[in-house]
């Protein structure tokens, strides 16, 4: 217990003199940010033990920093493994099972997971640079992965997270600008996205990035959603 006791005195003085952000920067510079568990014996090297010990010692900031580091590491590992599974063509049921186990083990939210899946799905393709061709390519690709995304949009907030990620991606990749509405409608048809989150996004939850372009693209479809009780026939003009 000598090393941990010494660390308490060290970090208390350090954080008091600077702050937790300065400490974090210094730890990263010497590659110590992911090695703090080594202050304890092998059988006690867990986030739970670390957090309890340092929180009780009055270093809650350090405990939260380590928890955050652990979470970042788990998310990076999840994305890396996801991309490998996709490149191998693993069955979606196996991928879904793996992701759900990782969510539970590392306390990762569904919103975080859907963002990771979206990023992984979009990084597995060499996209066409021609605007008139990339939309068709995107729809074909995303239709294939819709069941995987649907498994992790069981909450309205997760759907909204996905919408924001789509908006951000289409804005950051200029040749995707005209594909936004087509992607959203595809996901609506595939039951990845539902009416309420789309309407919320349109009303007040969208990002500023490309706002005027994307809202204009979505205008007619949003009007259709608001009047959906009139019938489903019109939807074909948006999805076919």
C-alpha positions in Angstrom: 0.0 0.0 0.0 3.0 2.3 0.1 2.8 3.3 -3.6 -0.9 4.2 -3.4 -0.4 6.2 -0.1 2.4 8.1 -1.7 0.3 8.7 -4.9 -2.4 10.3 -2.7 0.0 12.8 -1.3 1.6 13.4 -4.7 -1.7 14.0 -6.6 -3.2 16.1 -3.9 -0.3 18.5 -4.0 -0.1 18.4 -7.8 -3.8 19.1 -8.3 -3.8 21.7 -5.6 -0.9 23.5 -7.3 -2.2 23.1 -10.9 -5.5 21.3 -11.8 -6.7 17.9 -13.0 -6.4 19.0 -16.7 -2.7 20.0 -16.3 -2.1 16.7 -14.5 -3.8 14.8 -17.3 -1.6 16.5 -19.9 1.6 15.6 -18.1 0.5 12.0 -17.6 -0.2 11.6 -21.3 3.2 13.1 -22.2 5.0 10.3 -20.4 2.5 7.6 -21.3 1.3 7.2 -17.7 -2.3 8.0 -18.3 -3.3 4.4 -18.8 -0.9 2.9 -16.2 -2.3 4.4 -12.9 -3.8 1.0 -12.0 -0.2 -0.3 -11.4 -0.2 1.6 -8.1 -2.1 -1.4 -6.8 -1.3 -5.1 -6.7 -2.5 -7.2 -9.7 -5.5 -8.5 -7.9 -6.7 -5.0 -7.1 -6.1 -3.3 -10.5 -9.7 -2.4 -11.3 -11.5 0.9 -12.0 -13.8 0.2 -9.1 -11.0 -0.3 -6.6 -9.1 2.7 -7.9 -12.1 4.9 -7.8 -13.1 3.9 -4.3 -9.6 4.3 -2.9 -8.9 7.7 -4.3 -12.4 9.1 -3.8 -12.2 8.1 -0.1 -8.8 9.8 0.0 -10.4 13.1 -1.3 -9.3 12.8 -4.9 -12.6 12.4 -6.7 -11.3 14.3 -9.7 -8.5 11.7 -10.2 -11.1 8.9 -9.9 -13.3 10.4 -12.5 -10.3 11.0 -14.8 -9.4 7.3 -14.6 -13.0 6.2 -15.2 -13.1 8.5 -18.3 -9.8 7.1 -19.6 -11.1 3.6 -19.1 -14.2 4.5 -21.0 -12.3 6.1 -23.9 -10.1 3.0 -24.1 -13.1 0.7 -24.2 -14.7 2.8 -26.9 -11.6 2.7 -29.1 -11.3 -1.0 -28.7 -14.9 -1.5 -29.5 -14.6 0.5 -32.7 -11.5 -1.3 -33.8 -13.0 -4.8 -33.2 -16.3 -3.7 -34.9 -14.4 -2.7 -38.1 -12.5 -6.0 -38.1 -15.8 -7.9 -37.7 -17.4 -6.0 -40.6 -14.4 -6.5 -42.8 -14.6 -10.2 -42.2 -18.3 -10.2 -42.9 -19.3 -11.6 -39.5 -23.1 -12.3 -39.1 -24.9 -9.3 -37.6 -26.3 -11.5 -34.8 -22.7 -12.2 -33.7 -21.7 -8.6 -33.9 -24.8 -7.5 -32.0 -24.1 -10.0 -29.2 -20.5 -8.8 -29.0 -21.5 -5.1 -28.8 -24.1 -5.7 -26.2 -21.6 -7.6 -24.0 -19.1 -4.8 -24.3 -21.8 -2.2 -23.5 -22.7 -4.1 -20.3 -19.0 -4.8 -19.3 -17.8 -1.2 -19.9 -21.0 0.7 -19.1 -21.2 2.2 -22.6 -24.5 3.9 -23.5 -26.6 3.0 -26.5 -26.1 6.6 -27.8 -22.3 6.1 -27.7 -22.6 2.7 -29.4 -24.8 3.9 -32.3 -22.3 6.7 -33.0 -19.5 4.2 -33.0 -21.4 1.8 -35.4 -22.2 4.7 -37.8 -18.6 5.7 -37.9 -17.5 2.1 -38.4 -20.0 1.5 -41.2 -19.0 4.6 -43.0 -15.3 3.9 -42.8 -15.5 0.5 -44.4 -16.1 1.9 -47.9 -14.1 3.7 -50.6 -16.7 6.4 -51.4 -17.2 7.7 -54.9 -16.2 11.3 -55.3 -19.0 12.1 -57.7 -22.0 13.6 -56.0 -24.5 12.1 -58.4 -23.1 8.6 -57.8 -22.3 8.6 -54.1 -25.9 8.8 -52.9 -26.8 5.6 -54.8 -23.7 3.9 -53.4 -24.5 5.1 -49.8 -28.1 3.9 -49.9 -27.1 0.5 -51.1 -24.4 0.2 -48.4 -26.5 1.6 -45.6 -29.5 -0.6 -46.5 -27.2 -3.6 -45.9 -26.2 -2.4 -42.4 -29.7 -1.2 -41.4 -30.4 -4.2 -39.2 -27.2 -3.6 -37.2 -28.1 0.1 -36.6 -31.7 -0.8 -35.8 -30.5 -3.1 -32.9 -29.0 0.0 -31.2 -31.7 2.6 -31.8 -34.2 1.4 -29.2 -34.3 4.8 -27.5 -35.4 8.1 -29.0 -32.2 9.7 -27.8 -30.2 7.1 -29.7 -32.1 7.8 -32.9 -31.5 11.5 -32.4 -27.8 10.8 -31.9 -27.7 8.9 -35.2 -29.5 11.8 -37.0 -26.9 14.3 -35.7 -24.1 12.0 -36.8 -25.6 11.6 -40.3 -25.9 15.4 -40.5 -22.4 16.0 -39.4 -21.0 13.4 -41.8 -22.9 14.8 -44.8 -21.7 18.3 -44.0 -18.1 17.3 -43.4 -18.0 15.2 -46.7 -19.2 17.7 -49.2 -20.2 15.1 -51.9 -22.7 13.7 -49.4 -24.6 17.0 -49.0 -27.5 16.0 -51.3 -27.7 12.5 -49.8 -28.9 13.5 -46.3 -32.6 13.2 -46.9 -32.3 9.9 -48.8 -30.3 8.4 -46.0 -32.9 9.5 -43.4 -35.8 8.2 -45.5 -34.0 4.9 -46.0 -33.6 4.5 -42.2 -37.2 5.5 -41.6 -38.3 2.8 -44.0 -35.9 0.3 -42.4 -37.3 1.1 -38.9 -33.9 2.5 -37.7 -35.4 5.9 -37.3 -38.9 6.8 -36.2 -41.2 9.7 -36.7 -40.8 11.5 -33.3 -37.0 11.9 -33.3 -37.0 13.0 -37.0 -39.6 15.7 -36.2 -37.6 16.8 -33.1 -34.4 17.0 -35.1 -36.2 19.1 -37.7 -37.9 21.4 -35.2 -35.0 22.3 -32.8 -32.5 19.5 -32.3 -30.4 19.8 -35.5 -26.8 21.1 -35.6 -25.9 24.4 -37.2 -23.7 22.6 -39.8 -25.5 22.8 -43.2 -28.7 23.6 -41.3 -30.5 25.5 -44.1 -29.6 22.9 -46.8 -30.7 19.9 -44.7 -33.9 21.4 -43.4 -34.9 22.4 -47.0 -34.2 18.8 -48.1 -36.3 17.4 -45.3 -39.2 19.8 -45.6 -41.5 17.7 -47.8 -40.8 14.5 -46.0 -41.5 16.1 -42.6 -44.8 17.4 -44.0 -45.6 13.9 -45.0 -44.7 12.6 -41.6 -47.0 15.1 -39.9 -49.9 14.0 -42.2 -49.0 10.3 -42.3 -52.5 9.3 -41.2 -53.7 10.3 -44.7 -52.0 7.1 -46.1 -48.7 5.5 -46.9 -48.9 5.7 -50.7 -46.9 8.9 -50.9 -43.9 7.4 -49.1 -42.9 5.6 -52.2 -41.9 8.8 -53.8 -39.3 9.3 -51.0 -37.9 5.8 -50.7 -37.9 4.3 -54.2 
